[in-house]
Amino acid sequence: MALSFYFDQHVPAAIAHALRLRGVNVLQAFDDGHDRAEDEQVLLRATTLARVLFTQDEDLLALAHRY
């Protein structure tokens, strides 16, 4: 089973684009209107969608670690 990813707004769009070209399932926060959501909402969204959250936001990483 392939992994599906959820990228928050801190991940450059070029990374998502390059992965999509290689057949990786990537959904960006921009794609579903969560690009301005609070960190907790982004984490909940990724969890609800059963996707691996990918971020470069240290605050979100700390929140995910506590979660």
C-alpha positions as CSV (number, residue, x, y, z in Angstrom):
1,M,0.0,0.0,0.0
2,A,1.5,3.4,-1.1
3,L,1.6,6.2,1.4
4,S,-0.5,9.4,0.8
5,F,0.9,12.7,2.0
6,Y,-0.5,15.9,3.3
7,F,1.8,18.9,2.9
8,D,1.2,22.0,4.9
9,Q,1.8,25.6,3.6
10,H,5.4,25.5,4.7
11,V,6.5,23.0,2.1
12,P,7.5,24.5,-1.3
13,A,5.0,23.7,-4.0
14,A,7.9,22.5,-6.2
15,I,8.4,19.5,-4.0
16,A,4.8,18.5,-4.2
17,H,4.8,19.0,-8.0
18,A,8.0,16.9,-8.5
19,L,6.6,14.1,-6.4
20,R,3.3,14.2,-8.2
21,L,5.2,13.8,-11.5
22,R,6.6,10.6,-10.1
23,G,3.2,9.3,-9.1
24,V,3.2,10.1,-5.4
25,N,-0.1,10.9,-3.9
26,V,0.3,14.4,-2.4
27,L,-2.4,16.8,-1.2
28,Q,-1.4,20.2,-0.2
29,A,-3.1,22.4,2.4
30,F,-3.6,24.9,-0.4
31,D,-5.6,22.3,-2.4
32,D,-8.3,21.9,0.2
33,G,-8.4,25.4,1.8
34,H,-6.4,24.7,4.9
35,D,-3.4,26.9,4.0
36,R,-4.4,29.4,6.6
37,A,-5.5,27.0,9.2
38,E,-4.0,26.7,12.7
39,D,-1.4,24.0,13.2
40,E,-3.8,21.8,15.2
41,Q,-6.4,22.0,12.4
42,V,-3.8,21.0,9.9
43,L,-2.7,18.0,12.0
44,L,-6.4,17.0,12.5
45,R,-7.0,17.3,8.7
46,A,-4.1,15.0,7.8
47,T,-5.2,12.5,10.5
48,T,-8.8,12.6,9.3
49,L,-7.6,11.9,5.7
50,A,-5.3,9.1,6.9
51,R,-2.3,10.9,5.3
52,V,1.2,11.3,6.4
53,L,1.7,15.0,7.4
54,F,4.8,16.6,5.9
55,T,5.9,20.0,7.2
56,Q,8.9,22.2,7.8
57,D,7.2,24.2,10.5
58,E,9.0,23.5,13.8
59,D,5.9,24.5,15.9
60,L,3.7,22.0,14.0
61,L,6.4,19.3,14.4
62,A,6.4,19.9,18.2
63,L,2.6,19.7,18.3
64,A,2.6,16.4,16.2
65,H,5.2,15.0,18.6
66,R,2.9,15.7,21.6
67,Y,-0.1,14.3,19.7
